[in-house]
Amino acid sequence: MTQTTTGPVAAEMTRRLTEALSPTRLDLVDESDHHIGHAGHDGRGESHFRLEIEAEAFSGLNRVQRQRLVYRALGDLMHERVHALSMTTTAPGE
């Protein structure tokens, strides 16, 4: 499994996604430094992320259903720490 983790928020996101979805590929990149001065950037960092994740759990689901699984796995992090999450979700073989 591919994995990119930076700080503690990214590490927790990776842990939760791995536990909930058992991904075969997970690439999480902190892009917060690209958003300094923009809405949602509060100076703590780790607020804007790009996620590429592949998991069997996404098989047969549409894009919205897949995103809901990701949001459910991340839970309170999406309300408390993460301002923006860009994601690409795929099933194996896609």
Residue pairs with C-beta under 8 A, 6 or more apart in sequence:
1 18
1 23
1 24
1 25
1 26
2 25
2 26
2 27
3 14
3 26
3 27
3 28
4 10
4 27
4 28
4 29
5 11
5 14
5 28
6 29
6 30
6 46
7 30
7 45
7 46
8 46
9 46
9 77
9 81
9 82
10 28
10 30
10 46
10 49
12 77
13 28
13 49
13 51
13 74
13 77
13 82
14 26
14 28
16 73
16 74
16 75
16 77
17 23
17 26
17 28
17 51
17 53
17 70
17 73
17 74
18 26
19 73
20 69
20 72
20 73
21 53
21 55
21 57
21 58
21 69
21 70
21 73
22 55
22 56
22 57
23 53
23 54
23 55
24 54
24 55
24 56
24 92
25 52
25 53
25 54
26 51
26 52
26 53
26 54
27 51
27 52
27 53
28 49
28 50
28 51
29 49
29 50
29 51
30 45
30 46
30 48
30 49
31 48
31 49
31 50
31 86
32 41
32 45
32 46
32 47
32 48
32 49
33 45
34 48
35 41
35 47
35 48
35 83
35 84
39 83
40 47
40 48
40 83
40 84
41 47
41 48
41 83
42 83
44 81
46 81
46 82
47 81
47 82
47 83
47 84
48 82
48 83
48 84
48 85
49 82
49 84
49 85
49 86
50 85
50 86
50 87
51 70
51 85
51 86
51 87
51 88
52 87
52 88
52 90
53 70
53 87
53 88
53 89
53 90
54 89
54 90
54 91
54 92
54 94
55 89
55 91
55 92
56 91
56 92
57 69
58 66
58 69
58 89
58 90
58 91
59 91
59 92
60 91
61 69
61 91
63 89
66 89
67 87
67 89
69 89
70 85
70 87
70 89
71 78
74 82
74 85
78 85
